[in-house]
Amino acid sequence: MRKKSGFTLTELLIVIVVLGILAVGGATSYLSWLPKYHLKSAARDLYSNMQLAKMAAIRTNGNCSVLYSSNPDQYTISLLNKTVVLGDYGSGVNFDGPNNETFAVATITFNSRGTGNQGYAYLSNSGNTAYYRVGPLLSGVINLQKWAGGSWK
């Protein structure tokens, strides 16, 4: 009798089931990671845009403002005529902090020396699973911080 080479139907079904289990686990992990990624991306963009506003104020020897609006959640950089809508990031990114803060002041204004008023904007995702805050200090240094459950890091 001749031995047949190849895989049996049982072996193929076992491989398909194992691959299916791995795919479900990977998809679940990906879907829980995605909202945090969108939030981090929005926070970094706000940080970068504040740096651009600060540099524009220094470059033009004038004032440049970042104006926050909560309907819809967006911010505008006055001197650059640039508006960023947080909803474009997906995953329900919006102005919201761990204690329901949105932003400390409605407008951040940088002067020709790169300094300005102090105030944070608070960002979260739709599930409120992560929070960031971005804003300048009185010295002009811009902070980007993540909520660590009890304090900002």
OpenMM code with the backbone's topology and positions (N, CA, C; nanometers):
from openmm import Vec3, app, unit

residues = "MET ARG LYS LYS SER GLY PHE THR LEU THR GLU LEU LEU ILE VAL ILE VAL VAL LEU GLY ILE LEU ALA VAL GLY GLY ALA THR SER TYR LEU SER TRP LEU PRO LYS TYR HIS LEU LYS SER ALA ALA ARG ASP LEU TYR SER ASN MET GLN LEU ALA LYS MET ALA ALA ILE ARG THR ASN GLY ASN CYS SER VAL LEU TYR SER SER ASN PRO ASP GLN TYR THR ILE SER LEU LEU ASN LYS THR VAL VAL LEU GLY ASP TYR GLY SER GLY VAL ASN PHE ASP GLY PRO ASN ASN GLU THR PHE ALA VAL ALA THR ILE THR PHE ASN SER ARG GLY THR GLY ASN GLN GLY TYR ALA TYR LEU SER ASN SER GLY ASN THR ALA TYR TYR ARG VAL GLY PRO LEU LEU SER GLY VAL ILE ASN LEU GLN LYS TRP ALA GLY GLY SER TRP LYS".split()
positions = [
    Vec3(0.0827, -0.1156, 0.0000),
    Vec3(0.0000, 0.0000, 0.0000),
    Vec3(0.0890, 0.1245, 0.0000),
    Vec3(0.0468, 0.2233, -0.0786),
    Vec3(0.1247, 0.3450, -0.0954),
    Vec3(0.0802, 0.4516, 0.0047),
    Vec3(0.1779, 0.5166, 0.0689),
    Vec3(0.1464, 0.6215, 0.1650),
    Vec3(0.1176, 0.7510, 0.0903),
    Vec3(0.0061, 0.8174, 0.1247),
    Vec3(-0.0293, 0.9427, 0.0593),
    Vec3(0.0329, 1.0580, 0.1375),
    Vec3(0.0937, 1.1512, 0.0644),
    Vec3(0.1515, 1.2686, 0.1305),
    Vec3(0.0496, 1.3821, 0.1321),
    Vec3(0.0674, 1.4761, 0.2261),
    Vec3(-0.0240, 1.5897, 0.2360),
    Vec3(-0.0828, 1.5996, 0.3749),
    Vec3(-0.1760, 1.6911, 0.3887),
    Vec3(-0.2401, 1.7162, 0.5173),
    Vec3(-0.3788, 1.6540, 0.5184),
    Vec3(-0.4183, 1.6107, 0.6349),
    Vec3(-0.5544, 1.5586, 0.6479),
    Vec3(-0.6496, 1.6762, 0.6712),
    Vec3(-0.7754, 1.6513, 0.6528),
    Vec3(-0.8772, 1.7540, 0.6734),
    Vec3(-0.8771, 1.8010, 0.8191),
    Vec3(-0.8544, 1.7125, 0.9113),
    Vec3(-0.8502, 1.7475, 1.0539),
    Vec3(-0.7355, 1.8438, 1.0828),
    Vec3(-0.6191, 1.8176, 1.0268),
    Vec3(-0.5046, 1.9066, 1.0475),
    Vec3(-0.5314, 2.0456, 0.9908),
    Vec3(-0.5909, 2.0525, 0.8744),
    Vec3(-0.6233, 2.1819, 0.8139),
    Vec3(-0.7244, 2.2591, 0.8979),
    Vec3(-0.8255, 2.1907, 0.9499),
    Vec3(-0.9250, 2.2577, 1.0335),
    Vec3(-0.8634, 2.3107, 1.1631),
    Vec3(-0.7727, 2.2367, 1.2216),
    Vec3(-0.7055, 2.2824, 1.3437),
    Vec3(-0.6252, 2.4094, 1.3159),
    Vec3(-0.5536, 2.4123, 1.2053),
    Vec3(-0.4757, 2.5313, 1.1682),
    Vec3(-0.5677, 2.6510, 1.1457),
    Vec3(-0.6797, 2.6313, 1.0786),
    Vec3(-0.7745, 2.7403, 1.0523),
    Vec3(-0.8335, 2.7934, 1.1829),
    Vec3(-0.8674, 2.7050, 1.2753),
    Vec3(-0.9226, 2.7473, 1.4046),
    Vec3(-0.8184, 2.8268, 1.4835),
    Vec3(-0.6947, 2.7801, 1.4871),
    Vec3(-0.5886, 2.8512, 1.5593),
    Vec3(-0.5666, 2.9896, 1.4986),
    Vec3(-0.5613, 2.9992, 1.3666),
    Vec3(-0.5449, 3.1293, 1.3005),
    Vec3(-0.6632, 3.2215, 1.3291),
    Vec3(-0.7824, 3.1665, 1.3338),
    Vec3(-0.9009, 3.2468, 1.3662),
    Vec3(-0.8947, 3.3040, 1.5065),
    Vec3(-0.8510, 3.2228, 1.6014),
    Vec3(-0.8377, 3.2695, 1.7402),
    Vec3(-0.7336, 3.3809, 1.7490),
    Vec3(-0.6217, 3.3644, 1.6807),
    Vec3(-0.5183, 3.4681, 1.6794),
    Vec3(-0.5688, 3.5966, 1.6149),
    Vec3(-0.6462, 3.5858, 1.5086),
    Vec3(-0.7004, 3.7040, 1.4406),
    Vec3(-0.7977, 3.7802, 1.5302),
    Vec3(-0.8824, 3.7093, 1.6015),
    Vec3(-0.9774, 3.7750, 1.6926),
    Vec3(-0.9020, 3.8467, 1.8046),
    Vec3(-0.8013, 3.7828, 1.8600),
    Vec3(-0.7213, 3.8459, 1.9656),
    Vec3(-0.6485, 3.9690, 1.9154),
    Vec3(-0.5935, 3.9623, 1.7965),
    Vec3(-0.5243, 4.0772, 1.7382),
    Vec3(-0.6182, 4.1915, 1.7072),
    Vec3(-0.7357, 4.1610, 1.6552),
    Vec3(-0.8336, 4.2654, 1.6224),
    Vec3(-0.8828, 4.3350, 1.7487),
    Vec3(-0.9061, 4.2597, 1.8541),
    Vec3(-0.9505, 4.3184, 1.9805),
    Vec3(-0.8442, 4.4118, 2.0369),
    Vec3(-0.7207, 4.3682, 2.0332),
    Vec3(-0.6109, 4.4508, 2.0825),
    Vec3(-0.5969, 4.5778, 1.9992),
    Vec3(-0.6076, 4.5656, 1.8693),
    Vec3(-0.5962, 4.6800, 1.7784),
    Vec3(-0.7078, 4.7805, 1.8041),
    Vec3(-0.8299, 4.7320, 1.8219),
    Vec3(-0.9435, 4.8221, 1.8426),
    Vec3(-0.9358, 4.8951, 1.9766),
    Vec3(-0.8751, 4.8358, 2.0775),
    Vec3(-0.8604, 4.9059, 2.2053),
    Vec3(-0.7431, 5.0040, 2.2011),
    Vec3(-0.6459, 4.9825, 2.1160),
    Vec3(-0.5287, 5.0686, 2.1031),
    Vec3(-0.5575, 5.1912, 2.0175),
    Vec3(-0.6437, 5.1789, 1.9178),
    Vec3(-0.6675, 5.2846, 1.8199),
    Vec3(-0.7164, 5.4162, 1.8808),
    Vec3(-0.8146, 5.4196, 1.9709),
    Vec3(-0.8573, 5.5483, 2.0287),
    Vec3(-0.7453, 5.6210, 2.1036),
    Vec3(-0.6605, 5.5467, 2.1732),
    Vec3(-0.5487, 5.6091, 2.2444),
    Vec3(-0.4473, 5.6664, 2.1464),
    Vec3(-0.4269, 5.5987, 2.0353),
    Vec3(-0.3362, 5.6481, 1.9318),
    Vec3(-0.3887, 5.7783, 1.8713),
    Vec3(-0.5182, 5.7836, 1.8400),
    Vec3(-0.5772, 5.9057, 1.7835),
    Vec3(-0.5655, 6.0225, 1.8813),
    Vec3(-0.5892, 5.9963, 2.0085),
    Vec3(-0.5791, 6.1008, 2.1100),
    Vec3(-0.4362, 6.1524, 2.1213),
    Vec3(-0.3403, 6.0624, 2.1254),
    Vec3(-0.1999, 6.1028, 2.1357),
    Vec3(-0.1584, 6.1843, 2.0141),
    Vec3(-0.2054, 6.1454, 1.8981),
    Vec3(-0.1768, 6.2187, 1.7750),
    Vec3(-0.2341, 6.3602, 1.7806),
    Vec3(-0.3575, 6.3746, 1.8283),
    Vec3(-0.4206, 6.5069, 1.8395),
    Vec3(-0.3455, 6.5945, 1.9398),
    Vec3(-0.3028, 6.5367, 2.0518),
    Vec3(-0.2295, 6.6124, 2.1536),
    Vec3(-0.0947, 6.6589, 2.1002),
    Vec3(-0.0250, 6.5730, 2.0283),
    Vec3(0.1043, 6.6116, 1.9709),
    Vec3(0.0878, 6.7190, 1.8641),
    Vec3(-0.0179, 6.7096, 1.7861),
    Vec3(-0.0437, 6.8128, 1.6852),
    Vec3(-0.0747, 6.9472, 1.7503),
    Vec3(-0.1522, 6.9474, 1.8582),
    Vec3(-0.1807, 7.0724, 1.9293),
    Vec3(-0.0515, 7.1314, 1.9847),
    Vec3(0.0334, 7.0479, 2.0403),
    Vec3(0.1639, 7.0918, 2.0907),
    Vec3(0.2455, 7.1554, 1.9776),
    Vec3(0.2524, 7.0875, 1.8632),
    Vec3(0.3283, 7.1391, 1.7484),
    Vec3(0.2690, 7.2689, 1.6961),
    Vec3(0.1371, 7.2766, 1.6903),
    Vec3(0.0729, 7.3986, 1.6418),
    Vec3(0.0934, 7.5154, 1.7381),
    Vec3(0.1015, 7.4877, 1.8675),
    Vec3(0.1342, 7.5944, 1.9629),
    Vec3(0.2772, 7.6434, 1.9415),
    Vec3(0.3668, 7.5503, 1.9118),
    Vec3(0.5046, 7.5902, 1.8813),
    Vec3(0.5075, 7.6775, 1.7556),
    Vec3(0.4279, 7.6402, 1.6536),
    Vec3(0.4202, 7.7212, 1.5317),
    Vec3(0.3648, 7.8599, 1.5609),
    Vec3(0.2630, 7.8682, 1.6450),
    Vec3(0.2048, 7.9978, 1.6809),
    Vec3(0.3078, 8.0841, 1.7535),
    Vec3(0.3811, 8.0236, 1.8429),
    Vec3(0.4850, 8.0956, 1.9169),
    Vec3(0.5926, 8.1475, 1.8216),
    Vec3(0.6367, 8.0633, 1.7275),
    Vec3(0.7388, 8.1051, 1.6311),
    Vec3(0.6860, 8.2122, 1.5366),
    Vec3(0.5578, 8.2031, 1.4982),
    Vec3(0.4984, 8.3043, 1.4103),
    Vec3(0.4935, 8.4394, 1.4806),
    Vec3(0.4629, 8.4405, 1.6091),
    Vec3(0.4601, 8.5659, 1.6849),
    Vec3(0.5991, 8.6283, 1.6912),
    Vec3(0.6995, 8.5463, 1.7129),
    Vec3(0.8372, 8.5965, 1.7176),
    Vec3(0.8794, 8.6466, 1.5801),
    Vec3(0.8497, 8.5685, 1.4768),
    Vec3(0.8894, 8.6033, 1.3401),
    Vec3(0.8270, 8.7346, 1.2931),
    Vec3(0.6995, 8.7562, 1.3233),
    Vec3(0.6298, 8.8766, 1.2763),
    Vec3(0.6407, 8.9926, 1.3747),
    Vec3(0.7064, 8.9681, 1.4884),
    Vec3(0.7208, 9.0694, 1.5926),
    Vec3(0.5840, 9.1227, 1.6359),
    Vec3(0.4884, 9.0305, 1.6493),
    Vec3(0.3521, 9.0675, 1.6883),
    Vec3(0.2918, 8.9606, 1.7767),
    Vec3(0.1618, 8.9569, 1.7811),
    Vec3(0.0895, 8.8571, 1.8606),
    Vec3(0.0324, 8.7484, 1.7707),
    Vec3(0.0267, 8.6280, 1.8228),
    Vec3(-0.0390, 8.5168, 1.7540),
    Vec3(-0.1203, 8.4403, 1.8579),
    Vec3(-0.2462, 8.4175, 1.8270),
    Vec3(-0.3369, 8.3547, 1.9229),
    Vec3(-0.3796, 8.2160, 1.8782),
    Vec3(-0.4029, 8.1311, 1.9765),
    Vec3(-0.4659, 8.0007, 1.9560),
    Vec3(-0.6013, 8.0110, 2.0250),
    Vec3(-0.7091, 8.0027, 1.9460),
    Vec3(-0.8452, 8.0195, 1.9980),
    Vec3(-0.9144, 7.8845, 2.0030),
    Vec3(-0.9651, 7.8475, 2.1203),
    Vec3(-1.0355, 7.7209, 2.1382),
    Vec3(-1.1854, 7.7415, 2.1239),
    Vec3(-1.2513, 7.6420, 2.0675),
    Vec3(-1.3969, 7.6441, 2.0580),
    Vec3(-1.4478, 7.5041, 2.0893),
    Vec3(-1.5559, 7.4952, 2.1647),
    Vec3(-1.6076, 7.3629, 2.2011),
    Vec3(-1.7294, 7.3223, 2.1193),
    Vec3(-1.7678, 7.4012, 2.0208),
    Vec3(-1.8838, 7.3651, 1.9386),
    Vec3(-1.8574, 7.3978, 1.7929),
    Vec3(-1.8052, 7.3106, 1.7102),
    Vec3(-1.7503, 7.1792, 1.7455),
    Vec3(-1.6141, 7.1959, 1.8118),
    Vec3(-1.5621, 7.0874, 1.8677),
    Vec3(-1.4309, 7.0925, 1.9317),
    Vec3(-1.3254, 7.1203, 1.8258),
    Vec3(-1.2695, 7.2402, 1.8318),
    Vec3(-1.1691, 7.2812, 1.7338),
    Vec3(-1.0848, 7.3934, 1.7929),
    Vec3(-0.9727, 7.4218, 1.7265),
    Vec3(-0.8934, 7.5383, 1.7635),
    Vec3(-0.8413, 7.6036, 1.6365),
    Vec3(-0.8181, 7.7346, 1.6461),
    Vec3(-0.7742, 7.8142, 1.5316),
    Vec3(-0.6489, 7.8907, 1.5709),
    Vec3(-0.5517, 7.8944, 1.4803),
    Vec3(-0.4308, 7.9737, 1.5000),
    Vec3(-0.4471, 8.0991, 1.4153),
    Vec3(-0.4599, 8.2139, 1.4821),
    Vec3(-0.5014, 8.3376, 1.4155),
    Vec3(-0.4069, 8.3813, 1.3043),
    Vec3(-0.2804, 8.3908, 1.3317),
    Vec3(-0.1849, 8.4448, 1.2355),
    Vec3(-0.1639, 8.3525, 1.1158),
    Vec3(-0.1855, 8.2234, 1.1350),
    Vec3(-0.1641, 8.1256, 1.0278),
    Vec3(-0.2931, 8.0907, 0.9545),
    Vec3(-0.4067, 8.1444, 1.0012),
    Vec3(-0.5378, 8.1119, 0.9429),
    Vec3(-0.5573, 7.9608, 0.9305),
    Vec3(-0.5248, 7.8913, 1.0360),
    Vec3(-0.5321, 7.7449, 1.0370),
    Vec3(-0.6320, 7.7009, 1.1436),
    Vec3(-0.7288, 7.6189, 1.1033),
    Vec3(-0.8270, 7.5643, 1.1967),
    Vec3(-0.8149, 7.4124, 1.1984),
    Vec3(-0.8098, 7.3564, 1.3169),
    Vec3(-0.8000, 7.2114, 1.3343),
    Vec3(-0.9249, 7.1644, 1.4080),
    Vec3(-0.9983, 7.0719, 1.3462),
    Vec3(-1.1188, 7.0142, 1.4068),
    Vec3(-1.0800, 6.8810, 1.4705),
    Vec3(-1.1024, 6.8675, 1.6000),
    Vec3(-1.0616, 6.7458, 1.6709),
    Vec3(-1.1352, 6.6219, 1.6214),
    Vec3(-1.2566, 6.6377, 1.5720),
    Vec3(-1.3324, 6.5246, 1.5202),
    Vec3(-1.2668, 6.4576, 1.4009),
    Vec3(-1.1774, 6.5304, 1.3315),
    Vec3(-1.1079, 6.4726, 1.2163),
    Vec3(-1.0091, 6.3639, 1.2564),
    Vec3(-0.9717, 6.3585, 1.3827),
    Vec3(-0.8789, 6.2551, 1.4295),
    Vec3(-0.9483, 6.1210, 1.4502),
    Vec3(-1.0789, 6.1205, 1.4618),
    Vec3(-1.1527, 5.9961, 1.4852),
    Vec3(-1.1520, 5.9584, 1.6322),
    Vec3(-1.2179, 5.8512, 1.6637),
    Vec3(-1.2251, 5.7948, 1.7993),
    Vec3(-1.2802, 5.8928, 1.9018),
    Vec3(-1.3577, 5.9909, 1.8575),
    Vec3(-1.4226, 6.0818, 1.9511),
    Vec3(-1.3291, 6.1718, 2.0283),
    Vec3(-1.2166, 6.2127, 1.9685),
    Vec3(-1.1247, 6.3041, 2.0356),
    Vec3(-1.1957, 6.4374, 2.0568),
    Vec3(-1.1917, 6.4874, 2.1816),
    Vec3(-1.2579, 6.6143, 2.2122),
    Vec3(-1.1886, 6.6842, 2.3284),
    Vec3(-1.2326, 6.8084, 2.3549),
    Vec3(-1.1825, 6.8818, 2.4706),
    Vec3(-1.2544, 6.8299, 2.5950),
    Vec3(-1.1813, 6.7589, 2.6791),
    Vec3(-1.2384, 6.7072, 2.8032),
    Vec3(-1.1246, 6.6550, 2.8896),
    Vec3(-1.1269, 6.6889, 3.0165),
    Vec3(-1.0247, 6.6428, 3.1090),
    Vec3(-1.0807, 6.5426, 3.2071),
    Vec3(-0.9960, 6.4905, 3.2959),
    Vec3(-1.0415, 6.3898, 3.3916),
    Vec3(-1.1459, 6.4429, 3.4896),
    Vec3(-1.1506, 6.5726, 3.5089),
    Vec3(-1.2502, 6.6335, 3.5983),
    Vec3(-1.3445, 6.7233, 3.5193),
    Vec3(-1.3698, 6.6847, 3.3942),
    Vec3(-1.4579, 6.7574, 3.3020),
    Vec3(-1.4084, 6.8970, 3.2663),
    Vec3(-1.2774, 6.9213, 3.2751),
    Vec3(-1.2217, 7.0474, 3.2271),
    Vec3(-1.2180, 7.0436, 3.0748),
    Vec3(-1.2273, 7.1566, 3.0112),
    Vec3(-1.2110, 7.1634, 2.8656),
    Vec3(-1.0854, 7.2427, 2.8327),
    Vec3(-1.0855, 7.3700, 2.8644),
    Vec3(-0.9653, 7.4517, 2.8514),
    Vec3(-0.9703, 7.5593, 2.9583),
    Vec3(-0.8521, 7.5968, 3.0072),
    Vec3(-0.8452, 7.6919, 3.1179),
    Vec3(-0.8853, 7.8322, 3.0733),
    Vec3(-0.8418, 7.8718, 2.9564),
    Vec3(-0.8782, 8.0010, 2.8969),
    Vec3(-0.9185, 7.9749, 2.7528),
    Vec3(-1.0035, 8.0595, 2.6966),
    Vec3(-1.0518, 8.0375, 2.5598),
    Vec3(-0.9488, 8.0764, 2.4550),
    Vec3(-0.8514, 8.1588, 2.4914),
    Vec3(-0.7505, 8.2054, 2.3959),
    Vec3(-0.6131, 8.2068, 2.4614),
    Vec3(-0.5166, 8.1508, 2.3919),
    Vec3(-0.3759, 8.1600, 2.4307),
    Vec3(-0.3123, 8.2577, 2.3325),
    Vec3(-0.2450, 8.3602, 2.3828),
    Vec3(-0.1824, 8.4591, 2.2952),
    Vec3(-0.0331, 8.4654, 2.3242),
    Vec3(0.0464, 8.4433, 2.2199),
    Vec3(0.1916, 8.4561, 2.2292),
    Vec3(0.2304, 8.5945, 2.1792),
    Vec3(0.3264, 8.6583, 2.2473),
    Vec3(0.3724, 8.7897, 2.2039),
    Vec3(0.5035, 8.7780, 2.1266),
    Vec3(0.5621, 8.8906, 2.0913),
    Vec3(0.6821, 8.8920, 2.0070),
    Vec3(0.8039, 8.8316, 2.0759),
    Vec3(0.7986, 8.8129, 2.2063),
    Vec3(0.9090, 8.7489, 2.2784),
    Vec3(0.8869, 8.5990, 2.2963),
    Vec3(0.7737, 8.5478, 2.2491),
    Vec3(0.7449, 8.4049, 2.2608),
    Vec3(0.6820, 8.3658, 2.3927),
    Vec3(0.6496, 8.4643, 2.4742),
    Vec3(0.5809, 8.4360, 2.6000),
    Vec3(0.4345, 8.4753, 2.5848),
    Vec3(0.3561, 8.4451, 2.6838),
    Vec3(0.2142, 8.4791, 2.6757),
    Vec3(0.1400, 8.4326, 2.7984),
    Vec3(0.0097, 8.4231, 2.7851),
    Vec3(-0.0696, 8.3794, 2.9001),
    Vec3(-0.0635, 8.2280, 2.9167),
    Vec3(-0.0894, 8.1847, 3.0373),
    Vec3(-0.0816, 8.0434, 3.0728),
    Vec3(-0.2204, 7.9816, 3.0681),
    Vec3(-0.2281, 7.8569, 3.0274),
    Vec3(-0.3551, 7.7853, 3.0281),
    Vec3(-0.3468, 7.6565, 2.9490),
    Vec3(-0.4067, 7.5531, 3.0014),
    Vec3(-0.4038, 7.4222, 2.9369),
    Vec3(-0.5330, 7.3946, 2.8616),
    Vec3(-0.5196, 7.3179, 2.7544),
    Vec3(-0.6345, 7.2573, 2.6867),
    Vec3(-0.6298, 7.1090, 2.7222),
    Vec3(-0.7430, 7.0531, 2.7593),
    Vec3(-0.7522, 6.9131, 2.8016),
    Vec3(-0.8181, 6.8320, 2.6911),
    Vec3(-0.7568, 6.7193, 2.6562),
    Vec3(-0.8069, 6.6339, 2.5483),
    Vec3(-0.8354, 6.4941, 2.6011),
    Vec3(-0.9394, 6.4304, 2.5467),
    Vec3(-0.9678, 6.2902, 2.5788),
    Vec3(-1.0291, 6.2228, 2.4568),
    Vec3(-1.0422, 6.0908, 2.4651),
    Vec3(-1.1101, 6.0169, 2.3587),
    Vec3(-1.2519, 5.9840, 2.4041),
    Vec3(-1.3288, 5.9223, 2.3158),
    Vec3(-1.4710, 5.8999, 2.3444),
    Vec3(-1.4949, 5.8120, 2.4667),
    Vec3(-1.4078, 5.7189, 2.4929),
    Vec3(-1.4261, 5.6307, 2.6081),
    Vec3(-1.3684, 5.6872, 2.7367),
    Vec3(-1.3087, 5.8068, 2.7285),
    Vec3(-1.2404, 5.8679, 2.8431),
    Vec3(-1.1411, 5.7707, 2.9070),
    Vec3(-1.0692, 5.6974, 2.8205),
    Vec3(-0.9709, 5.6011, 2.8695),
    Vec3(-0.8325, 5.6623, 2.8834),
    Vec3(-0.8114, 5.7808, 2.8277),
    Vec3(-0.6826, 5.8492, 2.8373),
    Vec3(-0.7058, 5.9994, 2.8255),
    Vec3(-0.6152, 6.0755, 2.8877),
    Vec3(-0.6258, 6.2214, 2.8852),
    Vec3(-0.4886, 6.2828, 2.8605),
    Vec3(-0.4866, 6.3945, 2.7896),
    Vec3(-0.3666, 6.4753, 2.7720),
    Vec3(-0.4025, 6.6198, 2.7999),
    Vec3(-0.3031, 6.6971, 2.8406),
    Vec3(-0.3219, 6.8413, 2.8482),
    Vec3(-0.2018, 6.9081, 2.7829),
    Vec3(-0.2301, 7.0166, 2.7132),
    Vec3(-0.1278, 7.0882, 2.6382),
    Vec3(-0.1456, 7.2361, 2.6670),
    Vec3(-0.0362, 7.3043, 2.6942),
    Vec3(-0.0467, 7.4479, 2.7157),
    Vec3(0.0854, 7.5105, 2.7533),
    Vec3(0.0936, 7.6424, 2.7349),
    Vec3(0.2168, 7.7140, 2.7686),
    Vec3(0.2190, 7.7585, 2.9148),
    Vec3(0.3394, 7.7709, 2.9668),
    Vec3(0.3605, 7.8342, 3.0958),
    Vec3(0.3828, 7.9833, 3.0712),
    Vec3(0.3888, 8.0635, 3.1759),
    Vec3(0.4119, 8.2074, 3.1596),
    Vec3(0.5451, 8.2362, 3.0906),
    Vec3(0.6410, 8.1460, 3.1062),
    Vec3(0.7729, 8.1632, 3.0448),
    Vec3(0.7719, 8.1375, 2.8944),
    Vec3(0.6649, 8.0794, 2.8420),
    Vec3(0.6578, 8.0469, 2.7002),
    Vec3(0.6853, 7.9008, 2.6707),
    Vec3(0.7343, 7.8271, 2.7695),
    Vec3(0.7584, 7.6836, 2.7517),
    Vec3(0.6235, 7.6135, 2.7384),
    Vec3(0.6110, 7.5291, 2.6369),
    Vec3(0.4849, 7.4592, 2.6123),
    Vec3(0.4956, 7.3174, 2.6673),
    Vec3(0.3987, 7.2785, 2.7470),
    Vec3(0.3960, 7.1460, 2.8097),
    Vec3(0.2967, 7.0546, 2.7400),
    Vec3(0.3351, 6.9292, 2.7279),
    Vec3(0.2460, 6.8216, 2.6829),
    Vec3(0.2528, 6.7153, 2.7917),
    Vec3(0.1402, 6.6897, 2.8588),
    Vec3(0.1397, 6.5964, 2.9705),
    Vec3(0.0258, 6.4963, 2.9568),
    Vec3(0.0514, 6.3754, 3.0095),
    Vec3(-0.0484, 6.2681, 3.0074),
    Vec3(-0.0983, 6.2440, 3.1494),
    Vec3(-0.2276, 6.2173, 3.1616),
    Vec3(-0.2882, 6.1868, 3.2910),
    Vec3(-0.2497, 6.0459, 3.3318),
    Vec3(-0.1953, 6.0307, 3.4528),
    Vec3(-0.1501, 5.9006, 3.5006),
    Vec3(-0.2392, 5.8494, 3.6129),
    Vec3(-0.3673, 5.8800, 3.6080),
    Vec3(-0.4609, 5.8281, 3.7056),
    Vec3(-0.4744, 5.9110, 3.8315),
    Vec3(-0.3769, 5.9896, 3.8660),
    Vec3(-0.3854, 6.0729, 3.9852),
    Vec3(-0.3054, 6.2006, 3.9727),
    Vec3(-0.2191, 6.2038, 3.8718),
    Vec3(-0.1365, 6.3225, 3.8501),
    Vec3(-0.0972, 6.3304, 3.7028),
    Vec3(-0.0474, 6.4453, 3.6646),
    Vec3(-0.0028, 6.4669, 3.5268),
    Vec3(0.1453, 6.4359, 3.5162),
    Vec3(0.1819, 6.3584, 3.4167),
    Vec3(0.3230, 6.3204, 3.3940),
    Vec3(0.3712, 6.3785, 3.2630),
] * unit.nanometer
topology = app.Topology()
chain = topology.addChain("A")
for resn in residues:
    res = topology.addResidue(resn, chain)
    for name in ("N", "CA", "C"):
        topology.addAtom(name, app.Element.getBySymbol(name[0]), res)
